[in-house]
Amino acid sequence: MEAKILPGSPDDISTFYIQATESIQLRWPRTLKQGDTFALFDALGDVIEPGLTPGGIFHNDTRHLSGMQLLINGHRPVLLSSAVESDNVVLTVDLSNPDLYQGDALILARETLHVRRSKFLWNGTCHERIAVHNFDLKPQSCWLSLNFAADFADLFEIRGLQRAARGEITSAVVGGTKTLFRYVGLDGVERRSEVCFDPKPARLSKHQALYHLTLKPGMRTAIIVNVRCTNSSQKRGEIVGGFSVPYRAARRGAARACSLGGSVTSSNELANRMLHRASADISMLITDTPHGPYPYAGTPWFSTPFGRDGLITALQMLWLDPALAKGVLRYLAAHQATELDERADAEPGKILHETRACEMAVLGEVPFGHYYGSVDSTPLFVMLAARYFERSGDIETIRALWPNIEAALEWIDRYGDQDGDGFVEYYRASEDGLANQGWKDSADSVMHADGKLATGPIALAEVQAYVYAARQGASLLAARLGEARKAAELGIAAERLRLAFEEKFWVPELGCYAIALDGAKRACKVRSSNAGQVLYCGIASPERAQILADTLMTPEMFSGWGIRTLAADAPRFNPMAYHNGSVWPHDNALIALGLARYGLKRPASAIFEGLFDAATHMAMMRFPELFCGFPRRRGVAPTWYPVACAPQAWASVVPFALLQACLGLEMCFERREIRFDNPQLPGFLESIAINDLSLGDASVNLRLRRRGANTEVAIVSKRGDIAIKISQ
């Protein structure tokens, strides 16, 4: 253990801290993502001098386009409107010309020309159509220029990491219609950005395309610009079909992604906007892999598979769409660690934390090519497998995954609990890895009551709960696979952990479970949201669950918008900190599901209502990764966190998880039952419709309506063998 680097040590500095010099959403409010490509633009659809911000077009975590600016006679157009369409496919920007002068003479009055920019991503290419319409009664002429650049910055450079050396960028104009940027990295991979124009510009240089437009009264014209991102390890084909063919393909792709699972609509138009946004965002973040659909964690910093994020996203969506869970399980099983690799914090059986394909990851300048430094992904993997089976009855997938599940259980017992005390702890094997390896992975996120950082190995409260649920679930799976002895052993181990957890983690004076045990087995006695996630797995006794619920809803914990990550009276509380006082929607959803598990619907509904009210103040009613934990004030919106991902997968699906919590909804394939335990619609919903809710090959359409203090559940139609059970 001497070689391990323990969190909380004096030398523990967060190497991978994301620098913040300005708010992402202030400068780059328009986001597109498709597959392994994402883009952030300003409201005019431009990218201007992004520097150490994530503006631009990225492919596999490398910025392929760092500049794109549209000018009319050398001036920026006037913004009329700008929005990403409701399905997240197309960014549409409406612009007009400003007043343009030649000397003192006005040569083009404002709002004479209408310019519409339409942008979308498809198969590694950003497609753009720039349509110009002359609304004057006489002909008009102007120069339209597009300035562009490519810096091929690695995402980790943009996050603030310094590099001793970089590769070489070259550029060339090809055939008068294309500028080609090449970057040969230190990894030997050639990354390319091809900026293609149709029709041919009047002049094209390495950084500018120039068009001279002469438009008769009422005349329209259009320019097509494609920015294709490739590298030498990929098969390259030609761009075909101009703008319309890939446009239709992108629309079809988005429609297929949105068709996963059932659908929910409500009596509240704002709630419908929130639900539609949730569906569109998760559809955008889901990427097809050889193993099935996988939700990339979030744009811009985490647009790649993350183990923990994918697992929790799938758990929150499981009742509505089990296909996502299957894709997540198969992908993570295929990338499960099979050998020791200290550089990657990998041990046999451990489940992936994240994977990256950028130059710095390929070179090992950051350890995230395939990185395993999360303590909770492995028990969450087993937990999801069990819940997926209960939801789907898909024993063949479970049978195929069983060796991976057994390897994960072996990791929990052997590597997760190296000191043999019965709890799973974390440390990092390499100084390049993450210091804290729970979901709160900031360097200062685990502390004692006096504010002193905990030293490891650290056993987090919620991780023990995940392990408890994993063993319970694996016991069920073992029994189904005919391994009765294994099933019994797992059940006994789960109960042993439950008893030890109650003894070591409960802090009576706080009315809460400790956030963690440190390396000396001392409880870290602070009130945190980690304790709330304990309820999600059922490890808490009913009596303590009630006490904990009361604690979570105190003003120190509940901001009015949601439950804070850390109580306001804790020594390291900071409402603007990433993990020490902020509000995370996914965290609140798991807590609400835990409260509902113990029949505590009132606080679960309060969480839903607070987050719904927060969403009404947010752009597009989109839940961000997190927001600040300042107390709610009448007439004041929640406070944005400057570098939050939006969208973020496990935040996008929060409305569906919160709805499940309030309805007490469970799906049981074995009994062909959909169960509602004391269903309670939150205050902002009078009724909802759940359509195409499937259970095996059967499906049902439901309507739920509030009647006084109760909620009625009605079957509108059903197909196949399916039953509805309601308990009050």
Secondary structure, 3 states (H helix, E strand, C coil): CCCCECCCCCCCCCCCCCCCCCCHHHHCCEEEEECCEEEEECCCCCECCCCCCCCEEEECCEEEECEEEEEECCECCEEEEEEECCCCCCEEEEEECCCEEECCEEEECCCCEEEEEEEEEECCEEEEEEEEEECCCCCEEEEEEEEEECCCCEHHHHCCCCCCCCCEEEEEEECCCEEEEEEECCCCCEEEEEEEEECCCCEECCCEEEEEEEECCCCEEEEEEEEEEEECCCCCCCCCCCCHHHHHHHHHHHHHHHCCCCEEEECCHHHHHHHHHHHHHHHHHEEEECCEEEECCECCCECCCEHHHHHHHHHHHCCCCHHHHHHHHHHHHHCCCCCCEHHHCECCCCCCCEECCCHHHHHCCCCCCEECCCCCHHHHHHHHHHHHHHHHCCHHHHHHHHHHHHHHHHHHHHCCCCCCCCCCCECECCCCCCCCCCCCCCCCCCECCCCCECCCCEEEHHHHHHHHHHHHHHHHHHHHCCCHHHHHHHHHHHHHHHHHHHHHHEECCCCEECCEECCCCCECCCCEHHHHHHHHCCCCCHHHHHHHHHHHCCCCCECCCCEECECCCCCCCCCCCCCCCCECHHHHHHHHHHHHHCCCHHHHHHHHHHHHHHHCCCHHHCCCCCECCCCCCCCCCCCECCCCCCCEHHHHCHHHHHHHHHHCEEEECCCCEEEEECCCCCCCCCEEEEEEEEECCEEEEEEEEEECCEEEEEEEEEECCCEEEEEC
